[in-house]
Amino acid sequence: MNRKKTVLVVVAHADDMEFLAAGTVARFVRECGYDVYEYILTDNSKGSYRLAPEELIAVSAREAIEAGRVLGLKEVRLEGYPDAYLNETNPNVLRGRIMSMIREVKADIVMSWDPFAPYEDHPDHRVTGMAAYEAASFSGNPLFHPEHAHAPYPATEAYWFAKVPTNADLFVDISSTIDTKLEALLKHDCQMLLTIDGLVQEAKSVGAEIHALANLGPDGHRALIDAAIRSFCAETGEEAGMPYAEQFRYQKLGMLDKVLGTAYVTPDFPM
Ligand SMILES: [Zn+2]
């Protein structure tokens, strides 16, 4: 039962989606013909060892929009909550913001951080996942946030991603989109430099000299990230017999399949 679906990706930071789900997003856009929206909750103002927060906010927003263009997203929306302080936002307000966007774009699929993944260290990821879970679970209920301008709309599926995906049950073959994923990820240049600067600092603290890092040319960090992410996706794929993969905990929301059978809500990738 194939119908056109709309996808909403809810993340804390500008590059979260590109690291863990952009290959799948590119397949949704290209192969399924779905409209995909990205909703970035924070202003990304903690993501650099080099730039001041104000500059970083502007640069990371620009990079997120460029990455969205590479992936063919309908829109990249930036909410602008202070980075690393999402847990100070009223949870019901945050849930309401996400629910409002689900209703506005009529999202059938919600993708976000898995609220139940273990060992997640970033508070923004934990908060984002739980708020997205609550929003996706009750977006069809007219008594939840009746102040919204848009009519209730029940999301029917969720793809939850995680840094430590111990609960994942769906592998998506991203061999056809790995190059696009990398192209989108590498648009986040300031975040890629953050990754490298973090590694250099870690290495210093243990007295290690990492030649690959010490001798990086102006574009060297890009080649390094490219190779690291390709090998990460290849490792994920190995578990499922795929050249490159991303993995998710897939969830059907609501009760439709329990009442009418499973044919009405079907995942777009084999489980
Ligand atoms: Zn993040």
Boltz pocket constraint, residues with backbone or C-beta under 6 A from the ligand:
constraints:
  - pocket:
      binder: B
      contacts: [[A, 12], [A, 13], [A, 16], [A, 122], [A, 125]]
      max_distance: 6.0
